[in-house]
């Protein structure tokens, strides 16, 4: 299948507050936490995310971010197939 990167970005941006919350929640526990969470997810032909995994920053942040991604409903990819996506999120402590 095929799904425009701009569309994927738009749907991710809509969920950015939830993704940021994953990081900020752990920041209360570990005030110096920062880094990049790398996510891999598969958008099925229906637009639902069938699998999502994430690594980096901390196991808690990564699994929370993967959970948010798994809940996003994307438009159906063109061509009837699914789409594999790798998407990094960089978190850093606000100055």
N, C-alpha and C positions, 0 to 999 in steps of 0.2 A: 504493500500500500504506500500511499504518499500523503504526507501532511506537511504543509508549509511550516518552516521553522518559526516564522513570525506568529503564526496561529498558536503553536505550542508555547512560545514565549508569553503571549497574551494570556493564555489560560493559567500558566505558572504565576504570572504577575498578580492575577486575581486572587491567588491563594498565598501570596507572599506574606501577608500578616500572620497566617497560621504557621508558615515555615519559620518566620522570624521568631515567633513565640516559642518554638521548639528550642531555639538557641538561647533566647533570653531566660527561659525557665531554668536551664542548666547553668547559666551565667550566675544565678543567685547562689548556686552550690560551689561553682568554680569561677571566681571573678576574673581570672586571667585567660579564660577559654577563648580560643580563636582558631581560625583555619578554614579549610575547604571541605565541604561535604560533597562527595561525588555520587550522584544518583544514576542508576540504570533502571529504565522501566520500559515496559512493552505495552503499546496502545493496540488493543485488539481491533478487529474489523468493525466492531460495534461502537468504538470510541471509548470503551471502558479500559482502565488500566488493569491488565490481567496479572502482571508481576511488577514489583518495585523493590529495589534494594538500594542501600546507601552505605557508604563508608566514610570515615574521617571525623575530625573534631572530637567526638566521644561516641560510644555506643548508644547512649541515650538520645543524643541529638540526631544521630544518623537514623535510628529506628523510628523516631518521631517524624522526621522529614519524609522517610519512605512511606509512613502511614498517611501523611497528608497527600502525597503524590498519588497513592493508591485510590484515594477518594475523589480525584479529579475526573470529571466526565468530559472527554475531548470530543470534537466533531468526528464523524466517521471518516477514516482515511480514504482518499480516492483510490480507485483500482481494486477495492475489495480485500486487500491484505492488511496485515498489522504493521506497526512501525516501532522499531527499536530506537530508544532515545537515551543518550548520555547527557546529563545536565549537571554542571557544578554550581554550588552555592558557596560563596565566600563570606564568612562571618568574622567580624572583628569588633573589639570593644570600642564603643564611642569615646572619643577623646574628652 
